[in-house]
Amino acid sequence: MNTDAAVDTTTLNDMIEVLNDGRTFYEEAAIEVKRADLKTLFVRMARIKQSIANDLRTAVVANGAMPAEGGSFAGKLRTVYAEVRAKLSSHKDDEYVTQLEEFEDRIMCAFKNAASASDDQAVRTIANRYMPEVMRDHNEMKALKEITAH
């Protein structure tokens, strides 16, 4: 492999980890919430995260590196914290929406940073390719959080 053309797989793997964190939490939340519309939404969001992460894994492998398979340590801690809060809440569904919106913030931040701050043009291109989906999901969860807060 020509290292001059190598893609920054570390950044791609960081993006995969944050997507994996989000996917895992959406899957867990889909099981826990009572409202059918939220279950459906959370399953759809988990699939989107999985799809994007799969594409990023392909880019990592194509550049001769091992793709991240799990999530981040911070994501695991955040998930545990959110689950405890939801279990203690009298409005469990609303608490999951709030916590998932915060996960969307993390995902959007990771993609924005990759799109604007990466030294690697290929990483910026990949991040920008998925930015519309990332923004759509973020905005959808933000709007849902605002509705449930009232």
N, C-alpha and C positions, 0 to 999 in steps of 0.2 A: 504494500500500500504506500502510495506517495504521501508523506506526512505534510507536504505543503498544501495538499488538497483535502486533508482530513477534516472532518466535521467535529465541532466541539461536542463530543458525546457526553461529557460531564453535564453540560447544561441540559441537553436532551434528557438525560437520565433524571436530573432534578425535576424536570417537567413531568416525566413519567411518574415519579414518586408522588408528586402532589395530585396528579390525576388519579392514581391508585388510592390515595387517601380519600379523595372525594367519592370515588366509586364505591369503596368499601362502606363508607358512612351512609351513602344513599341507599345501598342495599340493606344495611341494618335498619335504617329508618323506615324503609318500605315495609319491613316486617312488623315494626313496632307501632306505627301510626294506625289509627282507627278509620280515618276518612278514606274512602275508596279513591277519590280524586287525587289525594296526596300519594297514596300507594302507586297509582298509575304514573304520576309525575316523577316520583323518586326512582321508579324502575327505568323510565325513559332517560332521566338524567344520568343514572349509573351506566346505561348502555352507551350514551354519548361519550362519557369519560373513558370507557373501555375502548371504544372505537378510535378515539384520538390517540390514546396511549399505545394501541396496537400499531398505528401508523408511525408513531415516534420510535417504537421498538424496531420496526423495519429499517428506519433510517440509521439507527444505532448499529444494528447488525450489518447493514450494507457498508458501514465504515469500519468493520472489523472489531467492534467492541461488544461487550456483553451488556444487554439491556437490563435496566432495573426491573426487578420482578415484584418487589414489595413496595410498601409505602415508606414514608419518613418516620423517624422516631417522634418528631414533633406532631405529626399527623395522628399517630397512634395515641399520644397523650391527649390531644385535642378531642379525639373521638371518645375516649374514656370519660373525659370531663363532660362532654356534651351528653353522653348517655346517662351519667349520674344526674345531671341537671334535669333531663327529661323525665327520669324515673321519679324524681322528687317533686316535679311540677304537677299542679292540678290541671294544667293545660298542656299535656304531653305533645300533642300534634303541633301546637304553636311553638313550643320550645324546639322541636326538631327543625321547623322552618327557620327559626332564628339562627340556630347553630349551622345549618346547611348554607344559609346565606353567607355566613362568615367563612365557610370553606370555599364558597364561590369567590369571595374576596381574595383568598390565598391563591386560587388557581389563576384568576385574572392578573394578579400581581406578578406571578411567575411568568405568564405569557407576555405581559407588557414589558417586563424587564428583559426577557429574551429578545423581544422584537426591537427594543430600542437600545439596549446596552450591550448586547453580545458583540464581541469583536468578529464573530463568524457570520459572514453573509448568509450562508446556508441555514444557520440556526434562525437568523432574523426572518428569512423567507418562510421557513416552516412555521414559526410562531405567528407570523402575519397571516399565513394561510388559514390557521385555525382561530384567529382572533374574532371573526364574526360569530362563530359558534360559542366561544367562550364568553363573549360579551352578551349574547342573547340569553344564555343560561344564567349568567350573573344578574342581568336585568329582570329576568323572570322571577328569580328567587327574591330579589330585592323588592319587587312589586308585591309579591305574595307576603313577604315579611311586613310590609307597610299595611297591607290589608288586615292581617291577623293581629297587628298591634292595636288596631282601633276597635 
